[in-house]
Amino acid sequence: MILVAVSFIAGRVYEYRLNLKECENCNNNYPEK
């Protein structure tokens, strides 16, 4: 189960960093869910 947790967290961090790189100042395109 540890591998599942690690892969899940890694995926979240990866997507988070991609969003920061793509647009630092476009919060309007990503409304709070």
PyMOL Python script that loads the backbone (N, CA, C, O; Angstrom):
from pymol import cmd

cmd.read_pdbstr("""\
ATOM      1  N   MET A   1       0.847  -1.208   0.000  1.00  0.00           N
ATOM      2  CA  MET A   1       0.000   0.000   0.000  1.00  0.00           C
ATOM      3  C   MET A   1       0.879   1.254   0.000  1.00  0.00           C
ATOM      4  O   MET A   1       0.444   2.328  -0.414  1.00  0.00           O
ATOM      5  N   ILE A   2       2.123   1.101   0.470  1.00  0.00           N
ATOM      6  CA  ILE A   2       3.023   2.267   0.508  1.00  0.00           C
ATOM      7  C   ILE A   2       3.285   2.766  -0.908  1.00  0.00           C
ATOM      8  O   ILE A   2       3.297   3.972  -1.154  1.00  0.00           O
ATOM      9  N   LEU A   3       3.496   1.837  -1.837  1.00  0.00           N
ATOM     10  CA  LEU A   3       3.766   2.242  -3.223  1.00  0.00           C
ATOM     11  C   LEU A   3       2.588   3.020  -3.790  1.00  0.00           C
ATOM     12  O   LEU A   3       2.775   3.984  -4.532  1.00  0.00           O
ATOM     13  N   VAL A   4       1.386   2.606  -3.447  1.00  0.00           N
ATOM     14  CA  VAL A   4       0.195   3.304  -3.955  1.00  0.00           C
ATOM     15  C   VAL A   4       0.168   4.735  -3.428  1.00  0.00           C
ATOM     16  O   VAL A   4      -0.102   5.672  -4.180  1.00  0.00           O
ATOM     17  N   ALA A   5       0.445   4.903  -2.146  1.00  0.00           N
ATOM     18  CA  ALA A   5       0.431   6.246  -1.549  1.00  0.00           C
ATOM     19  C   ALA A   5       1.515   7.115  -2.179  1.00  0.00           C
ATOM     20  O   ALA A   5       1.270   8.276  -2.507  1.00  0.00           O
ATOM     21  N   VAL A   6       2.703   6.561  -2.349  1.00  0.00           N
ATOM     22  CA  VAL A   6       3.814   7.328  -2.925  1.00  0.00           C
ATOM     23  C   VAL A   6       3.487   7.738  -4.352  1.00  0.00           C
ATOM     24  O   VAL A   6       3.701   8.890  -4.729  1.00  0.00           O
ATOM     25  N   SER A   7       2.973   6.811  -5.146  1.00  0.00           N
ATOM     26  CA  SER A   7       2.651   7.124  -6.545  1.00  0.00           C
ATOM     27  C   SER A   7       1.545   8.177  -6.599  1.00  0.00           C
ATOM     28  O   SER A   7       1.575   9.058  -7.458  1.00  0.00           O
ATOM     29  N   PHE A   8       0.574   8.097  -5.696  1.00  0.00           N
ATOM     30  CA  PHE A   8      -0.523   9.068  -5.676  1.00  0.00           C
ATOM     31  C   PHE A   8       0.008  10.465  -5.356  1.00  0.00           C
ATOM     32  O   PHE A   8      -0.329  11.435  -6.034  1.00  0.00           O
ATOM     33  N   ILE A   9       0.836  10.556  -4.325  1.00  0.00           N
ATOM     34  CA  ILE A   9       1.405  11.856  -3.933  1.00  0.00           C
ATOM     35  C   ILE A   9       2.294  12.396  -5.048  1.00  0.00           C
ATOM     36  O   ILE A   9       2.249  13.587  -5.354  1.00  0.00           O
ATOM     37  N   ALA A  10       3.101  11.532  -5.655  1.00  0.00           N
ATOM     38  CA  ALA A  10       3.985  11.965  -6.739  1.00  0.00           C
ATOM     39  C   ALA A  10       3.159  12.523  -7.890  1.00  0.00           C
ATOM     40  O   ALA A  10       3.533  13.532  -8.489  1.00  0.00           O
ATOM     41  N   GLY A  11       2.047  11.880  -8.203  1.00  0.00           N
ATOM     42  CA  GLY A  11       1.188  12.353  -9.296  1.00  0.00           C
ATOM     43  C   GLY A  11       0.613  13.721  -8.978  1.00  0.00           C
ATOM     44  O   GLY A  11       0.558  14.589  -9.849  1.00  0.00           O
ATOM     45  N   ARG A  12       0.184  13.921  -7.739  1.00  0.00           N
ATOM     46  CA  ARG A  12      -0.389  15.215  -7.355  1.00  0.00           C
ATOM     47  C   ARG A  12       0.671  16.308  -7.450  1.00  0.00           C
ATOM     48  O   ARG A  12       0.401  17.392  -7.968  1.00  0.00           O
ATOM     49  N   VAL A  13       1.867  16.030  -6.956  1.00  0.00           N
ATOM     50  CA  VAL A  13       2.956  17.017  -6.990  1.00  0.00           C
ATOM     51  C   VAL A  13       3.338  17.322  -8.431  1.00  0.00           C
ATOM     52  O   VAL A  13       3.595  18.475  -8.780  1.00  0.00           O
ATOM     53  N   TYR A  14       3.377  16.283  -9.274  1.00  0.00           N
ATOM     54  CA  TYR A  14       3.732  16.471 -10.688  1.00  0.00           C
ATOM     55  C   TYR A  14       2.729  17.395 -11.370  1.00  0.00           C
ATOM     56  O   TYR A  14       3.123  18.325 -12.073  1.00  0.00           O
ATOM     57  N   GLU A  15       1.442  17.147 -11.169  1.00  0.00           N
ATOM     58  CA  GLU A  15       0.412  17.996 -11.789  1.00  0.00           C
ATOM     59  C   GLU A  15       0.493  19.414 -11.232  1.00  0.00           C
ATOM     60  O   GLU A  15       0.325  20.383 -11.971  1.00  0.00           O
ATOM     61  N   TYR A  16       0.749  19.537  -9.925  1.00  0.00           N
ATOM     62  CA  TYR A  16       0.833  20.856  -9.296  1.00  0.00           C
ATOM     63  C   TYR A  16       1.968  21.670  -9.914  1.00  0.00           C
ATOM     64  O   TYR A  16       1.791  22.849 -10.222  1.00  0.00           O
ATOM     65  N   ARG A  17       3.136  21.042 -10.097  1.00  0.00           N
ATOM     66  CA  ARG A  17       4.280  21.749 -10.678  1.00  0.00           C
ATOM     67  C   ARG A  17       4.010  22.095 -12.128  1.00  0.00           C
ATOM     68  O   ARG A  17       4.412  23.166 -12.583  1.00  0.00           O
ATOM     69  N   LEU A  18       3.336  21.214 -12.877  1.00  0.00           N
ATOM     70  CA  LEU A  18       3.020  21.512 -14.280  1.00  0.00           C
ATOM     71  C   LEU A  18       2.132  22.745 -14.353  1.00  0.00           C
ATOM     72  O   LEU A  18       2.352  23.616 -15.195  1.00  0.00           O
ATOM     73  N   ASN A  19       1.134  22.831 -13.485  1.00  0.00           N
ATOM     74  CA  ASN A  19       0.231  23.989 -13.495  1.00  0.00           C
ATOM     75  C   ASN A  19       1.002  25.268 -13.196  1.00  0.00           C
ATOM     76  O   ASN A  19       0.732  26.306 -13.799  1.00  0.00           O
ATOM     77  N   LEU A  20       1.960  25.206 -12.270  1.00  0.00           N
ATOM     78  CA  LEU A  20       2.730  26.403 -11.933  1.00  0.00           C
ATOM     79  C   LEU A  20       3.585  26.831 -13.123  1.00  0.00           C
ATOM     80  O   LEU A  20       3.719  28.025 -13.389  1.00  0.00           O
ATOM     81  N   LYS A  21       4.162  25.871 -13.839  1.00  0.00           N
ATOM     82  CA  LYS A  21       5.024  26.204 -14.976  1.00  0.00           C
ATOM     83  C   LYS A  21       4.211  26.753 -16.138  1.00  0.00           C
ATOM     84  O   LYS A  21       4.635  27.699 -16.801  1.00  0.00           O
ATOM     85  N   GLU A  22       3.044  26.166 -16.391  1.00  0.00           N
ATOM     86  CA  GLU A  22       2.249  26.593 -17.545  1.00  0.00           C
ATOM     87  C   GLU A  22       1.765  28.029 -17.381  1.00  0.00           C
ATOM     88  O   GLU A  22       1.843  28.814 -18.327  1.00  0.00           O
ATOM     89  N   CYS A  23       1.267  28.387 -16.203  1.00  0.00           N
ATOM     90  CA  CYS A  23       0.777  29.764 -16.024  1.00  0.00           C
ATOM     91  C   CYS A  23       0.840  30.139 -14.561  1.00  0.00           C
ATOM     92  O   CYS A  23       0.129  29.579 -13.727  1.00  0.00           O
ATOM     93  N   GLU A  24       1.704  31.097 -14.261  1.00  0.00           N
ATOM     94  CA  GLU A  24       1.854  31.511 -12.866  1.00  0.00           C
ATOM     95  C   GLU A  24       0.731  32.450 -12.442  1.00  0.00           C
ATOM     96  O   GLU A  24       0.335  32.469 -11.277  1.00  0.00           O
ATOM     97  N   ASN A  25       0.214  33.239 -13.407  1.00  0.00           N
ATOM     98  CA  ASN A  25      -0.803  34.236 -13.050  1.00  0.00           C
ATOM     99  C   ASN A  25      -2.084  34.030 -13.840  1.00  0.00           C
ATOM    100  O   ASN A  25      -2.530  34.939 -14.540  1.00  0.00           O
ATOM    101  N   CYS A  26      -2.682  32.849 -13.738  1.00  0.00           N
ATOM    102  CA  CYS A  26      -3.959  32.646 -14.437  1.00  0.00           C
ATOM    103  C   CYS A  26      -4.895  31.853 -13.533  1.00  0.00           C
ATOM    104  O   CYS A  26      -5.405  30.800 -13.917  1.00  0.00           O
ATOM    105  N   ASN A  27      -5.114  32.373 -12.326  1.00  0.00           N
ATOM    106  CA  ASN A  27      -6.003  31.693 -11.382  1.00  0.00           C
ATOM    107  C   ASN A  27      -7.435  31.674 -11.903  1.00  0.00           C
ATOM    108  O   ASN A  27      -8.231  30.820 -11.512  1.00  0.00           O
ATOM    109  N   ASN A  28      -7.763  32.618 -12.788  1.00  0.00           N
ATOM    110  CA  ASN A  28      -9.128  32.676 -13.309  1.00  0.00           C
ATOM    111  C   ASN A  28      -9.449  31.425 -14.117  1.00  0.00           C
ATOM    112  O   ASN A  28     -10.604  31.004 -14.184  1.00  0.00           O
ATOM    113  N   ASN A  29      -8.420  30.828 -14.735  1.00  0.00           N
ATOM    114  CA  ASN A  29      -8.657  29.628 -15.542  1.00  0.00           C
ATOM    115  C   ASN A  29      -8.829  28.395 -14.655  1.00  0.00           C
ATOM    116  O   ASN A  29      -9.336  27.367 -15.104  1.00  0.00           O
ATOM    117  N   TYR A  30      -8.405  28.504 -13.394  1.00  0.00           N
ATOM    118  CA  TYR A  30      -8.526  27.360 -12.488  1.00  0.00           C
ATOM    119  C   TYR A  30      -9.357  27.743 -11.267  1.00  0.00           C
ATOM    120  O   TYR A  30      -8.804  27.953 -10.188  1.00  0.00           O
ATOM    121  N   PRO A  31     -10.675  27.838 -11.422  1.00  0.00           N
ATOM    122  CA  PRO A  31     -11.533  28.184 -10.281  1.00  0.00           C
ATOM    123  C   PRO A  31     -11.422  27.136  -9.181  1.00  0.00           C
ATOM    124  O   PRO A  31     -11.217  25.954  -9.459  1.00  0.00           O
ATOM    125  N   GLU A  32     -11.555  27.568  -7.943  1.00  0.00           N
ATOM    126  CA  GLU A  32     -11.445  26.620  -6.833  1.00  0.00           C
ATOM    127  C   GLU A  32     -12.503  25.538  -6.960  1.00  0.00           C
ATOM    128  O   GLU A  32     -13.681  25.827  -7.173  1.00  0.00           O
ATOM    129  N   LYS A  33     -12.072  24.283  -6.827  1.00  0.00           N
ATOM    130  CA  LYS A  33     -13.005  23.159  -6.972  1.00  0.00           C
ATOM    131  C   LYS A  33     -13.790  22.963  -5.676  1.00  0.00           C
ATOM    132  O   LYS A  33     -14.629  22.066  -5.591  1.00  0.00           O
TER     133      LYS A  33
END
""", "prot")
cmd.dss("prot")
cmd.show_as("cartoon", "prot")
cmd.util.cbc("prot")
cmd.orient("prot")
